[in-house]
Structures are given as structure tokens and as C-alpha cells.
Amino acid sequence: MATTSRGRAQDRAKVAGGQDHEVRYEAKKEGVSKVEVKDTIKKVGNSRNKVEADLKG
């Protein structure tokens, strides 16, 4: 796991549903709305792989 310049752990394998910029990024990447991304995170959890798989399928 990578660390930030402040030494904090950074986990890119997860989507932070409370972070608008992350939700916006996933929505744009998958071609869906931010609401759909947030609903998917609630449904399948915040694993980036699961979120992307659910949005594609």
C-alpha cells in the first residue's frame, strides 16, 4: 500500500463514497451518474473492483 507525503496509508483499491472527487472520478470513468456510484457503493461495498464490475454489468 502506498503512503502519502504525510506518511498516511493510501488504499487505491477502495472508493471513498464520502469523497466527492472520488465519486465524480468513478462516475465519469464508467459513464454513469454520481448517484449511481453512491448507490453501488452502498450495495456492494467500497472495493473498486466490485463497484466497477457492478456498474459495467
N, C-alpha and C positions, 0 to 999 in steps of 0.2 A: 504494500500500500504506500502510495506517495505521501509526502508531507508538504505542508505549506511553508512559506517563509517564516512563519511564526512557530513552526515545529508541530503543528496540529496534524492529525491524521486526515487524509483526504480519500474518500471512497468513491471512485467514479463508477462503480458498479451499481450504484443506487441513485434514484431520482428523488430529490428532496421536494415533496409536494408543497411545502410551505414556502419554497423559494421561487418567486415569480419568474426569475430569469431561467431557472432550470425547466420549469413547466413550459414556458414560452419556447425554449430551445427544442424540447421534445415535440411540442405541437407543430412547430414549423418543419422539423425534420420528418415527421410522419404524415404531414399534410392534414392534420385534424385540429379541432379547437382545443383551447386550454381546458375547458370544462370536461371534454372527453378524456384528456390526460389525467386530470384530477380524479375523475370517476374510476378510471382504470387503476390508478394507484390505490384507491380505496378497495377495489375489487380483488386485485392480485398481489398487492404489496408494493414495496418500492424498489424491487430488483429491476434494474434497467432492462435486462434480458426478458423478463416476464412482461413488463409493461410494453416493450416494443413488439413482442410476439402477439400479445393480445390486441394491440392496435392494428397490426397487419392482418390478423386473421379474424 
